[in-house]
Amino acid sequence: MTMTEFAQEGNDMTGSGPHEALAGAFEQQRERLVAVAYRMLGSRVDAEDAVQEAWIRLARQDAAAIDNLAGWLTTVVGRVCIDVLRSRKTRAELSYDDRLPELVVTVDGGAAPEDDAMLAESVGLALLVVLDTLTPTERLAFVLHDMFAVPFAEIGEIIGRSTDATKMLASRARRKVQGTSLPEQEPRQQRAVVDAFLAAARNGDFEGLVRLLDPKVTWRTYHPQGVMTTVGAAEVAEPVLRGARSMTSVLSVLVNGKPGFVAWGANGKVLGVVACTVVDGRIVELLTVSDRKRLDTMGLPERPE
C-alpha cells in the first residue's frame, strides 16, 4: 500500500493521532530502522531515540506526500544519526556514554536476551570501535550501502552529495574498516588465551602476561571522567598485575560475542568488566568498564560461589 492510499483511508484523522494504518506501517519498519540507527550510533538507547524522532516527524507529515515510506524513514533516521554523531564530535568533552559502545555481557556458553543477542551477533564490539573512527558521512554511506544495500543515489540525497561522491565516501570507509578489522579465530582458542592471561595476572607472572599480549596491544579503560588508553605489552602488563591483586572472584563471559571476564573484589562488589580481542594467539585489544554507575545498569551475571 502506498502512502497516498494510506492518506485516502486516513481522511478521518483527528488531533488524537495518526491513522491506525500509518502507525502500523511505521511499526513494520521499526526493527529495520533500529538496526540502521544502532550501527550508526553504537547504542541501543540512542538508536531507539532516533527512530522515535522519525515517528514524531512522520506524524507531522501529510501522508499523501510520501511515495516511499521505507525510503522516507531511512532518510530521516540517517539525518538524525548524522546530527547526533556531529554533535558528539563537536562537544568540548564527549560524555562517557557517547564514547562507550553498547555492551552485551552474557555468561560464556549461556543465552543472551533475544533482542540484544541479535544486535551483538550482527555488530561485534570490534566493528563498532572501527565504525566510530569514520566521519559521520562515511559511516552513513558504509552502513546504508554495505549493510543494508541502499543505492548510492538515495544515500547521496540524505547527505547532500552526488552519487559518485557518495561512492567515494563508502569506498574510503570500506578501506578503513578492512584495514583495521580483525580476523576471527576459533572461540575456544580465543577463550584459552584469555584464561591464560587471567592465570598469569593472578599469579603475578609479568613475563607470562607480556607473552600473551601483542607488542602493540591497546587497553582502553572507560570511566565517568573519560577514557584512559595504554599502548604496549609491558605498559599494559604492569597495571594489570596491580589490578589483579584486588580480584577475589572471576567469571568468564562474552562481551558482544568476544571473550572476556567480570571481576569482583573482597567486598563482593564488581570491580569491572573486561573484553578481549584475540588475534593469532595474542590479545591485541583490551576494553575495561569500571564505572560503578554503568556497571549497575548492565545486568551482569551473579558472582560465582
Secondary structure as GFF3:
##gff-version 3
##sequence-region A 1 305
A	DSSP	alpha_helix	3	9	.	.	.	ID=ss1
A	DSSP	alpha_helix	20	41	.	.	.	ID=ss2
A	DSSP	alpha_helix	44	59	.	.	.	ID=ss3
A	DSSP	three_ten_helix	63	65	.	.	.	ID=ss4
A	DSSP	alpha_helix	69	90	.	.	.	ID=ss5
A	DSSP	alpha_helix	96	99	.	.	.	ID=ss6
A	DSSP	beta_strand	105	107	.	.	.	ID=ss7
A	DSSP	alpha_helix	114	122	.	.	.	ID=ss8
A	DSSP	alpha_helix	125	131	.	.	.	ID=ss9
A	DSSP	alpha_helix	136	142	.	.	.	ID=ss10
A	DSSP	pi_helix	143	147	.	.	.	ID=ss11
A	DSSP	alpha_helix	148	148	.	.	.	ID=ss12
A	DSSP	alpha_helix	152	159	.	.	.	ID=ss13
A	DSSP	alpha_helix	163	180	.	.	.	ID=ss14
A	DSSP	alpha_helix	187	202	.	.	.	ID=ss15
A	DSSP	alpha_helix	206	212	.	.	.	ID=ss16
A	DSSP	beta_strand	213	223	.	.	.	ID=ss17
A	DSSP	beta_strand	226	231	.	.	.	ID=ss18
A	DSSP	alpha_helix	233	244	.	.	.	ID=ss19
A	DSSP	beta_strand	249	255	.	.	.	ID=ss20
A	DSSP	beta_strand	258	264	.	.	.	ID=ss21
A	DSSP	beta_strand	270	279	.	.	.	ID=ss22
A	DSSP	beta_strand	282	289	.	.	.	ID=ss23
A	DSSP	alpha_helix	292	296	.	.	.	ID=ss24
###
